[in-house]
Amino acid sequence: MIKQGQLTLTPDALWTYEQAVELLMTRHAVLPARYGSTFETDAAARDMLNDQREELIGALEHVRGAVAL
């Protein structure tokens, strides 16, 4: 897990993030997330996903097959 404050904002880091997102988009529906977004714990991330499950599923269905420009 990456702790808050451990991410470095550099052009290389942003390009690496962009490349990872683009690779994921070739295989899966992807929702936008801000670079450097973190959770205090893995459990907090799981809780958010569980709490917003239906909304996230709907959003993924909405973007599935779409192309980001």
C-alpha positions as CSV (number, residue, x, y, z in Angstrom):
1,M,0.0,0.0,0.0
2,I,1.2,3.5,-0.8
3,K,0.9,5.9,2.1
4,Q,-0.2,9.4,1.6
5,G,2.8,11.7,0.9
6,Q,4.8,8.9,-0.7
7,L,3.9,9.8,-4.3
8,T,6.2,12.1,-6.2
9,L,4.6,14.3,-8.8
10,T,7.0,14.4,-11.7
11,P,6.5,14.3,-15.5
12,D,7.8,10.7,-15.6
13,A,5.5,9.6,-12.8
14,L,2.5,11.2,-14.6
15,W,3.4,9.6,-17.9
16,T,3.8,6.2,-16.2
17,Y,0.4,6.6,-14.7
18,E,-1.1,7.6,-18.0
19,Q,0.4,4.6,-19.8
20,A,-0.9,2.2,-17.1
21,V,-4.4,3.7,-17.5
22,E,-4.2,3.4,-21.2
23,L,-3.1,-0.2,-21.0
24,L,-6.0,-1.0,-18.7
25,M,-8.4,0.7,-21.0
26,T,-7.5,-1.7,-23.8
27,R,-8.8,-4.6,-21.7
28,H,-11.3,-3.2,-19.3
29,A,-13.8,-0.5,-18.6
30,V,-12.0,2.1,-16.5
31,L,-13.4,5.0,-14.4
32,P,-11.4,8.1,-13.9
33,A,-9.2,8.5,-10.8
34,R,-7.0,11.3,-9.9
35,Y,-3.3,10.5,-9.8
36,G,-2.1,10.1,-6.3
37,S,-5.6,9.3,-4.8
38,T,-5.0,7.0,-1.8
39,F,-6.8,5.4,1.1
40,E,-5.5,5.2,4.7
41,T,-5.8,1.4,4.6
42,D,-6.7,-1.4,2.2
43,A,-9.8,-1.9,4.4
44,A,-10.9,1.7,3.7
45,A,-10.6,1.1,0.0
46,R,-12.7,-2.1,0.2
47,D,-15.3,-0.3,2.3
48,M,-15.6,2.5,-0.3
49,L,-15.9,0.0,-3.1
50,N,-18.6,-2.0,-1.1
51,D,-20.5,1.2,-0.1
52,Q,-20.6,2.5,-3.7
53,R,-20.8,-0.9,-5.4
54,E,-24.1,-0.2,-7.3
55,E,-23.1,3.3,-8.4
56,L,-19.7,2.0,-9.6
57,I,-21.3,-0.9,-11.5
58,G,-23.6,1.6,-13.2
59,A,-20.8,3.9,-14.1
60,L,-18.7,1.0,-15.5
61,E,-21.7,-0.1,-17.6
62,H,-22.0,3.5,-18.9
63,V,-18.4,3.7,-20.1
64,R,-17.9,0.2,-21.3
65,G,-16.9,0.3,-25.0
66,A,-16.5,4.1,-24.9
67,V,-13.3,5.8,-26.1
68,A,-11.7,8.6,-24.1
69,L,-10.5,11.5,-26.3
